[in-house]
């Protein structure tokens, strides 16, 4: 995510390395490279220029911290300014209505239907809301069917009207249905449209007027860069939407849309899409994104994802098994599944400080655990519960059954043994057991 921008900013800060203090000359050289990095990221020229002017003013001001090196100070100032440029603070979705109505708008192919499903899943699982999805895209072939498929996958009801080609009427009827059936949230998925298509823009304006949504979201593909920003402005002039959703952010190496869009439309980025799965949705936190752009990682988001997978009852069972030396490969397989549920491996690694840069050219596949899983699944139940019985003959059979070699099986057994010993030690000394550590992990967010 934003790899090119991160790399160029890192090179810009290197100009200050070895300098004892900030001067007009070295600041000018550094900010020239920062401006160039922002322009290469497809950030609007005026925004890039204003940004570097503000950074220069602060860097040469009276509030210089003598405890920081010039490079560190510049990174801090750039981070603070990036955070403000992207909105300052996270902005939540308005759920004040009964039901709360959310209208989705955007271009064709921006990912509205998929994101409508992701948002429904987010509100259902994280906010305990009863959500109704409404199919108002009456133009795109199979659009209604696509939303029904998504709804079935998430166990979320989808409202549609066969043979009715009036999206205003469908939306109004859907809200009546929601009120009479106890739904908390209604998400109205509309057809994609171009800002220059007057008839289609009038149609969505009519839908907006008819249902008076509590929240209107503009969904845009972040990979379109400055075009996304220009389109957002055109839609905002007509709809006056409440917030922006950036989809496909995991594939965006530049970052121009995320950095520019708030300045242009003066509306916050509320959510980001970070993958194809239905749980690949995050609330947009400007400060955390600034940290990631500058290679500082995003530990808070990582902890939140781990926390979402944390099961206290399961942790107690694991604790007892470790105490009795009964922690086996079935338990290990469950732990792997929890890590996989946290999201794509590349995204998780990018949240660790410094790791995004260190592994910039390393391809991390989402099936990174497949060999380990294959080896464990080739073991008998007895071997998984009691790894100590796995001898040379059993290793050969396991390797053959998993499509690996004996060396890989040996390596996994060795690593598993070391991990088991480490977990036993962590559980014992001075009462710092596994449960306490997990409890501390839950408290890290606060």
Buried (B, 14 or more C-beta within 10 A) or exposed (E): BBBBBBBBBBEBBEBBEEBEEBBEEBBEBBBEBBBBBBBBBBBBEEBBBBBBEBBBEBBEEEEBEEEBBBBEBBBBBBBBBBBBBBBEEBBEBBBEBEBBBBBBBBBEEBBBBBBBBBBBBBBBEEEEBBBBBBBBBBBEEEBBEBBBBBBEEBEBBBBBBEEEEBBBBBBBBBBEBBEEEEBBBBBBBBBBBEBEEEEBBEBBBBBBEBBEBBBBBBBBBBBBBBBBBBBBBBBBEBBEBBBBBBBBBBEBEBBBBBBBBBBBBEBBBBBBBBBEEBBBBBBBBBBBBBBBBBBBBBBBBBBBBBBEBBEEEBBEEBBEBBBEEEBBBEBBBEBBEBBBEBBBBBBBBBBBBEBBBEBEEEEBEBEBBEBBBBBBEBBEEEBBBBBEEBEEEBBEBBBEEBEBEBEBBBBBBEEBEEEBEEBBEBBEEEEEBBBEEBEEEBEEEE
